[in-house]
Amino acid sequence: MQPLTRRQFARLAAAAVSSVSLPRLTMGEAPSPHSLQFPGGFLWGCATSAYQIEGAVAADGRGRTIWDTFAHTRGKTHKGQTGDVAADSYHRFAEDVKLLKELGAKTYRFSIAWARILPQGTGRPNDKGIAYYDRLVDELLKNDIAPYATLFHWDLPQALPGGWQSRDTAKAFGDYAGFVAKRLSDRVRHFMTTNEIVCFTDLSYKRGLFAPGLKLGDAAVNQIRHHAVLAHGLGVQAVRANATGGTQVGFAENPRVYVPVIETPEHIEAAKRAFRQENAPFISTVLEGEYPTEYLEREGANAPKIESGDMDIIASPLDFVGLNVYQPEYARADASKAGYAVDRRPTSYPHMASPWLFVGPEVMYWAVRSVTELWGPKAILITENGCSGEDYRDAAGRIEDTDRVMFLRNYLTHLHRAVTENYPVKGYFLWSLMDNFEWVDGYGKRFGIYHVDFKTQERTPKRSALWYREVIARNAVG
Ligand code: GBH
């Protein structure tokens, strides 16, 4: 056998130790005439959130959150699983930044745990908690990956009395947002205030599915929704007041998105009306600066109590609107006063591993188009899109998640349509970089493009990671 040259040896040794490295790209092929090219500078990234990946819930002075309490309450999550350890990204963040680097990701959307920064939700900041995000941000920048930080992804400090039932929580959020902006905006130039308002209001206080697991009446729920949009607005203002110039701020919403049953003007109009009405107390209110009258009329005496000045705060202009896009809804024109009807899905409608995750790639296009036509935001980012799958290792140890690749390819094809029609969509964050704690589904549903072995914390690229890397490298889907 030929002795190895030093360079060959070094290459083999590197390959052997780094189990997560991906094989080399096969670049240089002529792009297929059918490949869907994205504009130069399109921002490709991945998304995660603090409680879902960090673990280390008692480390360095982190305060308790409502999700710690909820997950530790019997019967609330799949097999009683919690985010105590999750993907241990608190300790493995440098390795996780390497995963992003290997993908060629230009950006990373992560969330900041309020309770690491202010363990009691208000009051004295915790230097060690801030230091963690300093390390993460510095590591990202060293690797030319732009940090996009979400300020609140559901992990509310337990110490805040009444949680979102209290107006004081909105004020506390503003103070926290201002503090983070002051400390990080020299390096973090993009902030999202809140993630998916409907989830930490309705799912949490009306349907009882998410922390804190309450089932309150309509008046209480409407007030909670008001506190949430107010918190968002206070957050926007606090970021602007405390950040260095040029810092951009937006939010990440998961509106119900309506696909017109047939692409004809009357059904398109119906879908647009449905979008505005069915998301009335959330994105519609924030982007219009007032509650749609139909919503207020419908709620009557249960409508939220609004203090003077609230609506101006809620309406604070945004630099971008983030959309988390998953499942479609369908609307058609109808002779009713509302002008639309929502169609129920037949039981044969296909879904991914999560029963709620119905597959409808065209929802991507209609999300972008509806928001643009209704409110004309400066820019739109797809802040989440991805799916769960029943991933498994084949005999060679590979994870061939062809279903996830199918899902992503189709959704991105419809995103490309939006880009081609000149809607102002500037970037896409894939949910998720790695398998993580999927809230009430615990570790039972995997959304990552990197597989995580939760016993060893080993990360392994799935087929979808290799596929996404090609998308980023070619700036095209094909
Ligand atoms: C996003 O939520 C979240 O931002 C992210 O943290 C999460 O991991 C990701 O998506 C994948 O789920 O029990 O039938 O009422 C997406 C919106 C809202 C979808 C709650 C699941 C529960 C459905 N989610 N919903 S159900």
Boltz pocket constraint, residues with backbone or C-beta under 6 A from the ligand:
constraints:
  - pocket:
      binder: B
      contacts: [[A, 49], [A, 52], [A, 195], [A, 196], [A, 199], [A, 203], [A, 209], [A, 254], [A, 324], [A, 326], [A, 356], [A, 384], [A, 431], [A, 437], [A, 438], [A, 439], [A, 447]]
      max_distance: 6.0
